[in-house]
């Protein structure tokens, strides 16, 4: 259920990233509330990807899914 909620929120964030040639995919949602994502496309090598991850992706997910504690990027 938590995974589906996170997927739905990522669906809202994806168009913003795709507009700039990037994307995000959900890797896993851990029982402790940590969400693992992979940034792809232009986002994977972008020097601003950390800001994108924390300020756009994590902030949006945490606002809409309070059970999420953090979002981390995995290779």
C-alpha positions as CSV (number, residue, x, y, z in Angstrom):
1,X,0.0,0.0,0.0
2,X,2.8,2.4,0.9
3,X,4.6,1.6,-2.4
4,X,1.5,2.4,-4.4
5,X,1.2,5.8,-2.6
6,X,4.8,6.6,-3.4
7,X,4.4,5.5,-7.0
8,X,1.4,7.9,-7.3
9,X,3.4,10.8,-6.0
10,X,6.3,10.0,-8.3
11,X,3.8,10.1,-11.2
12,X,3.3,13.8,-10.4
13,X,7.0,14.5,-10.2
14,X,8.1,12.6,-13.3
15,X,6.7,15.1,-15.9
16,X,8.8,17.9,-14.4
17,X,12.0,15.8,-14.7
18,X,11.1,14.4,-18.1
19,X,10.7,18.0,-19.4
20,X,14.4,18.4,-18.8
21,X,15.4,15.0,-20.2
22,X,15.6,13.2,-16.9
23,X,13.4,10.7,-15.0
24,X,13.0,8.9,-11.7
25,X,12.2,5.3,-11.0
26,X,11.1,3.7,-7.7
27,X,13.6,1.0,-6.6
28,X,12.1,0.1,-3.2
29,X,10.2,1.3,-0.2
30,X,11.7,0.0,3.0
31,X,9.6,-0.8,6.1
32,X,11.4,2.0,8.1
33,X,10.0,4.6,5.7
34,X,13.1,5.0,3.5
35,X,12.3,5.3,-0.2
36,X,15.0,4.2,-2.7
37,X,14.9,5.8,-6.1
38,X,17.1,5.9,-9.2
39,X,17.6,9.0,-11.2
40,X,17.9,8.4,-14.9
41,X,18.5,10.3,-18.2
42,X,19.8,13.8,-17.8
43,X,19.3,13.6,-14.0
44,X,21.7,10.7,-13.5
45,X,24.8,12.9,-14.2
46,X,23.5,16.3,-13.4
47,X,25.4,18.2,-10.7
48,X,22.0,19.5,-9.4
49,X,20.6,16.0,-8.9
50,X,21.1,16.1,-5.1
51,X,19.0,19.3,-4.9
52,X,16.4,17.8,-7.2
53,X,16.2,14.7,-5.1
54,X,15.9,16.5,-1.7
55,X,13.9,19.6,-2.7
56,X,11.6,18.3,-5.3
57,X,11.2,14.5,-5.0
58,X,11.7,14.0,-1.2
59,X,9.7,17.1,-0.2
60,X,6.8,16.2,-2.4
61,X,6.7,12.5,-1.3
62,X,7.0,13.4,2.4
63,X,4.2,16.0,2.1
64,X,1.8,13.5,0.5
65,X,2.9,10.3,2.2
66,X,3.8,11.2,5.9
67,X,5.0,7.7,6.6
68,X,8.0,8.3,4.4
69,X,11.0,9.4,6.4
70,X,13.6,10.0,3.7
71,X,14.3,9.4,0.0
72,X,17.7,8.2,-1.1
73,X,19.3,7.7,-4.5
74,X,20.7,4.4,-5.4
75,X,23.0,3.5,-8.3
